[in-house]
Amino acid sequence: MKSFKVVTFFVLFVIASMSVMAQDTVRGSLNYLDSRVPLLKKEANEQPVQGFVAEADVKLFKFGPARVSAAYDFEQRYNVEVYPNYNNGMDPVFDLYRNVKTHYVGAQAGLNLKYAVEPFIGYFVGTNKIHEDANRQVVSKVRIGVNVPFTKESRFFVKAAVDFNRSYGSPSKHMDSMLPILPAIAGRFVSPDTRQVIVGAGFRF
């Protein structure tokens, strides 16, 4: 339900922005997310992670062709493996998957090149809770990508990027003290570092 509200708000945001001239002060985009990064080898049985990213950013300053902005990023990932190969001897649970919502804030810096193509890099810090029994954790990601507007003055642009995700510490609450003694039967929640491709589109005004 929360995800539906985020998408609805974004659609209304885009409709409102279409009537405004493209000053490139504020941007909003909606993107498809997939962990199947091209040229990156995956295990044969590895479950791909898919989802969407809704993002908005506000220009802080512009110096020549360089643009620096502050950004908010909402990420919804589906079917994330958060508890692999767990068996406590009484109630076995294998390959536990969950949908994971993450809220990020960060900064992005881009360089406006010929034909208004803008390569950019961003750094985001966020928080999520991968399971009701797991600790809330802090996560971060680096995003490297490119924005391509239809024309130099166009409000509409397309985006392609790769996210490099990192988690801080273990989100586990379950049986951590037993791990050194019973590694075969104890288990913990995990938050794997995942590289993701994002492809989407947005408006600027």
C-alpha positions as CSV (number, residue, x, y, z in Angstrom):
1,M,0.0,0.0,0.0
2,K,2.8,2.4,0.9
3,S,4.5,1.6,-2.5
4,F,1.3,2.4,-4.3
5,K,1.1,5.8,-2.5
6,V,4.7,6.6,-3.5
7,V,4.0,5.8,-7.2
8,T,0.7,7.8,-7.1
9,F,2.5,10.8,-5.6
10,F,5.2,10.5,-8.3
11,V,2.7,10.4,-11.2
12,L,1.0,13.5,-9.8
13,F,4.3,15.2,-9.5
14,V,5.2,14.4,-13.1
15,I,1.8,15.7,-14.4
16,A,2.3,19.0,-12.5
17,S,5.8,19.4,-13.8
18,M,4.8,19.0,-17.4
19,S,3.2,22.5,-17.4
20,V,6.4,24.2,-16.2
21,M,9.3,25.3,-18.3
22,A,12.4,23.1,-18.0
23,Q,14.8,25.1,-15.7
24,D,16.4,21.9,-14.5
25,T,16.0,23.0,-10.8
26,V,14.0,20.0,-9.8
27,R,14.0,16.5,-11.2
28,G,11.8,13.4,-10.7
29,S,12.2,10.0,-12.2
30,L,10.7,6.5,-11.9
31,N,13.0,3.6,-12.7
32,Y,13.0,-0.2,-13.1
33,L,15.6,-2.0,-11.0
34,D,17.2,-5.4,-11.8
35,S,20.2,-7.2,-10.2
36,R,21.1,-9.0,-13.4
37,V,23.9,-6.6,-14.3
38,P,25.2,-7.1,-17.8
39,L,28.6,-8.7,-18.0
40,L,28.4,-9.7,-14.3
41,K,28.6,-13.5,-13.8
42,K,25.8,-14.9,-11.6
43,E,25.3,-18.3,-10.0
44,A,23.0,-20.6,-11.9
45,N,20.5,-20.8,-9.0
46,E,20.8,-17.2,-7.9
47,Q,17.4,-15.5,-7.6
48,P,17.4,-12.1,-9.5
49,V,16.2,-9.1,-7.5
50,Q,13.9,-6.7,-9.2
51,G,11.9,-3.7,-8.2
52,F,11.6,0.1,-8.8
53,V,13.2,3.3,-7.7
54,A,11.4,6.6,-7.3
55,E,13.7,9.6,-7.1
56,A,13.6,13.4,-6.7
57,D,16.5,15.8,-6.6
58,V,16.9,19.5,-6.2
59,K,19.7,21.6,-7.7
60,L,22.0,23.1,-5.0
61,F,24.3,25.0,-7.4
62,K,25.5,24.9,-11.0
63,F,29.0,25.9,-12.1
64,G,29.5,25.9,-15.8
65,P,28.5,22.5,-17.2
66,A,28.6,21.0,-13.7
67,R,25.4,20.4,-11.7
68,V,25.3,19.4,-8.0
69,S,22.0,18.4,-6.3
70,A,20.5,16.9,-3.2
71,A,18.4,13.8,-3.7
72,Y,15.8,11.6,-2.1
73,D,15.5,8.0,-3.3
74,F,12.8,5.4,-2.4
75,E,13.7,1.9,-3.4
76,Q,11.4,-1.1,-3.4
77,R,13.1,-4.5,-4.0
78,Y,11.1,-7.7,-4.4
79,N,12.2,-11.3,-3.5
80,V,15.4,-10.4,-1.7
81,E,17.1,-13.4,0.0
82,V,17.5,-12.3,3.6
83,Y,17.9,-15.7,5.4
84,P,19.7,-18.4,3.3
85,N,20.3,-22.0,4.4
86,Y,18.9,-21.7,7.9
87,N,17.9,-24.7,10.1
88,N,17.6,-24.6,13.8
89,G,17.0,-28.4,14.1
90,M,13.3,-28.0,14.9
91,D,11.8,-25.6,12.5
92,P,13.8,-25.5,9.3
93,V,13.6,-22.5,7.0
94,F,15.5,-22.4,3.8
95,D,16.0,-19.5,1.4
96,L,13.8,-17.0,3.1
97,Y,12.8,-14.1,0.7
98,R,11.3,-10.7,1.6
99,N,10.3,-7.5,-0.1
100,V,12.6,-4.7,1.1
101,K,11.9,-1.0,1.2
102,T,14.8,1.4,1.6
103,H,14.7,5.2,2.0
104,Y,17.8,7.1,0.9
105,V,19.1,10.7,1.0
106,G,22.2,11.7,-0.9
107,A,24.0,14.0,-3.3
108,Q,24.6,13.8,-7.0
109,A,27.1,15.6,-9.3
110,G,26.7,15.6,-13.1
111,L,28.5,17.2,-16.1
112,N,26.4,18.5,-19.0
113,L,28.2,17.6,-22.2
114,K,27.4,18.1,-25.9
115,Y,23.8,17.4,-26.9
116,A,22.9,17.8,-23.2
117,V,24.0,14.2,-22.3
118,E,24.8,14.2,-18.6
119,P,27.1,11.5,-17.0
120,F,26.7,11.7,-13.2
121,I,27.8,10.0,-9.9
122,G,25.9,10.0,-6.7
123,Y,26.3,8.8,-3.1
124,F,23.3,7.8,-0.9
125,V,22.9,6.8,2.7
126,G,19.7,5.1,3.7
127,T,17.9,2.8,6.2
128,N,15.8,-0.3,5.9
129,K,14.5,-3.3,7.9
130,I,14.7,-6.5,5.9
131,H,12.5,-8.5,8.3
132,E,10.3,-7.8,11.4
133,D,12.8,-9.9,13.5
134,A,15.9,-8.2,12.1
135,N,17.5,-5.0,13.4
136,R,17.0,-1.8,11.3
137,Q,20.3,-1.2,9.5
138,V,22.1,1.7,7.7
139,V,23.0,1.1,4.1
140,S,24.7,3.1,1.4
141,K,25.2,3.0,-2.4
142,V,27.2,4.7,-5.1
143,R,25.3,5.3,-8.3
144,I,27.1,5.9,-11.7
145,G,25.0,6.7,-14.7
146,V,23.8,9.0,-17.4
147,N,20.8,11.2,-18.1
148,V,19.8,11.9,-21.7
149,P,17.1,14.5,-22.4
150,F,15.3,14.4,-25.8
151,T,16.7,17.8,-26.6
152,K,18.8,20.4,-24.6
153,E,15.6,22.2,-23.6
154,S,13.3,19.1,-23.2
155,R,11.6,18.5,-19.8
156,F,11.7,14.7,-20.5
157,F,14.8,12.6,-20.0
158,V,15.8,9.0,-19.8
159,K,18.2,7.5,-17.2
160,A,20.5,4.5,-17.1
161,A,22.7,3.7,-14.1
162,V,24.4,1.0,-12.0
163,D,24.0,1.0,-8.2
164,F,26.7,-0.4,-6.0
165,N,25.1,-1.2,-2.6
166,R,26.7,-1.7,0.8
167,S,25.3,-2.6,4.2
168,Y,26.9,-1.8,7.6
169,G,27.1,-4.6,10.0
170,S,24.7,-7.5,10.5
171,P,20.9,-6.9,10.8
172,S,20.6,-10.2,12.7
173,K,18.8,-10.6,15.9
174,H,18.6,-14.4,15.8
175,M,21.1,-16.8,17.4
176,D,24.2,-14.7,16.7
177,S,25.8,-15.9,19.9
178,M,25.5,-19.5,18.8
179,L,27.1,-19.0,15.4
180,P,30.7,-19.9,16.5
181,I,29.4,-23.1,18.2
182,L,26.7,-24.3,15.9
183,P,27.5,-22.9,12.4
184,A,25.6,-25.8,10.8
185,I,22.3,-25.3,12.5
186,A,22.3,-21.6,13.5
187,G,21.4,-18.9,11.0
188,R,21.3,-15.2,10.7
189,F,19.6,-12.6,8.6
190,V,21.9,-11.3,5.8
191,S,22.0,-8.2,3.7
192,P,24.0,-9.1,0.6
193,D,25.9,-6.4,-1.3
194,T,24.0,-6.2,-4.6
195,R,24.8,-4.5,-7.8
196,Q,21.7,-3.3,-9.6
197,V,21.0,-1.8,-13.0
198,I,18.3,0.9,-13.1
199,V,16.6,2.2,-16.2
200,G,13.9,4.7,-16.3
201,A,12.6,8.1,-17.2
202,G,11.6,11.4,-15.6
203,F,10.8,15.1,-15.9
204,R,12.8,18.2,-14.9
205,F,11.5,21.7,-14.3
